[in-house]
């Protein structure tokens, strides 16, 4: 099983990256006992992603995402939804590129009023790409960051059994 954290924050070294890494590690531990995961940080790919023409680094990132068993898709909340950078990257995936994968949506936000954005905006995008999306997605308030491990652990305990079941079902199909 491979776990990949896809981070749609345009700033390198972001809090979103920290949360995504914690979530990827927690899910990996619970699904197959592994703590290893890979990261696709779109902050480093932004200039290549928006440039005309093909880019080897973007293609490599797309392949890594498409080959993941479990994909943690993380973004800060911008204007009540995920970033345009994340959308621009995911728009490059072909239809059903995430079929047979468990995708776990995650948003980092400053205000709890945006908590539904995980379910209302990010989940449908991942489902459109063919992913199985266990419930609930993770909405992390900036005020919760000092308790990040606790917040992520409680979420991972809820969704890991669903992710494992989705992977098992995909393997049987």
N, C-alpha and C positions, 0 to 999 in steps of 0.2 A: 504494500500500500504506500502511496506517495501523497504527502500533504503539501500543498502550496498555498502560501499567503500572497494574495494579490492586493497591493496597497495603492489606492487611488488618490493619495495626498500629493499635491504638487511640491511640497517642501520635503527635502531630504532630512532624515533623522526625526521624523514627526512623531507625535504622540500616537497617531493612527498606526504607524509602523510598530510601535511598542505594543499596542493592544492586539494587533493582528498576530504578532509573533507569540504573544502569550496564549491567544486563542488557538493558534495552529499547534503549539506544543501541547496544550491541554487536550485537544481533540485527538491528537496522535497517541498520547498516553492512554487515553480511555478506549480508543478503537482497536489498537493493536499493540499497545505497550511500548511504542517507539516515541522518542522525543524529537526525532529529526524531521525537519521540514525545509522547504526552500521558499525563498521570497522573490517575488517580482515587484520591485519598487518602481512605480511609474514616474516618480520624481526624476529618476535618472534617465528615463526614456522619453520624457516630454518633448524635447526638441526633435527627436527622431520620429516620434509618433505623429507629430503634426506636420512634418516635412513632406513635400510631394515625393512620390516614388517609394520604392521598397527600401527597407532598412534591415540589415542582418540582425541587429540587436532586438528589434521589434519582432521579427519572425521567430527568433529563438525564444523570446518571452511568450509569444502566442503558442508555440509548441509545448513549452513547459506547462502552461495553463491547460491546454487541451489534453495533455497526458496525465494530469493529476487524478488521483482517485478521489481525494477530498480537496475542495477549493474553498479557502476562507477569503471572502471578498470584502475588503475593508475600505472605508472612505470617511473623511470628515463630513459633517453635514453642512452643505452650502445651500443657502436659499431653500431650506426644507427638504433637500434631497442629496444624492451623491454628487460627486464632482463631474464636470464635463470631461476631465482627463480620463477618468475611469470609463465613462460612456464611450469616448473616442477609441479607447483600447478594445473594449468589448464589442464594439461595432465591427471590428476587423475579424472577429470569429465568424466562421460560416454557420448557417442554420444547424441546429442540433449538435453543435460542437461540444456541449457539456452533457450530452446524453450518457447515462450510465455513471454519472458522477454525483457525489453529494456536494452541494454548494451551500456554504454557510454565510449569510449576509451579516455584515457588522458595520455599524455607524458610530462614530464618536461625535458627541454633540455638547453644546454649551447649555442647552435648555431642554427640559423634559417634554416640552410641547412638541418637539420633533421626533419623539420616540417611535411613533407609528410609521415614520418614513422608511424604516427598515422593512416593514411588512408591505406597505402601500407602494413604495417606489422601487426598492432594490430587489425584493423577492420576485416580482413579475418579470423583471429583466432576466434574471437567472433562469426562471422557468421557461421563458421564451427561447433561451439557448439550449433547452432540453434537460437541465439539471433537475435532480430531486433536491428539494430544499426543506430540510427538517425544521420543525417549529420549536421554539421561537428563534428569530434572528436576534442578534445581540446589539442592544442600544446601550452605549456606555456614556454616561455623563462625565464631563471633565471633572466635576466634583468627586466622582467615584475613583479617579485615577490613583489616589493614595491606597485604595483597597482593591487594586486591579486584580491581583491573584485570587482573592476571594470572589469577586464578581464573575470573573471568567470561569472559575472552578464550578460555581453554582450553575452557570449556563451550560458548560460542557457536560456536567452530570445529566442534564435534561436532554441534550440533543445527541450525545454520542451514541446511545442505543439506536436512535432513529438513523443516524448516519451509517452505523454498522449494518443495520438491516437493509438500507438502500444499497449498500455495496454488495451485500450478499445476494439480493434480488438481481442486481445488474450482472453479477457473475453467473447466475443461473440462466439468464436469458440468452 
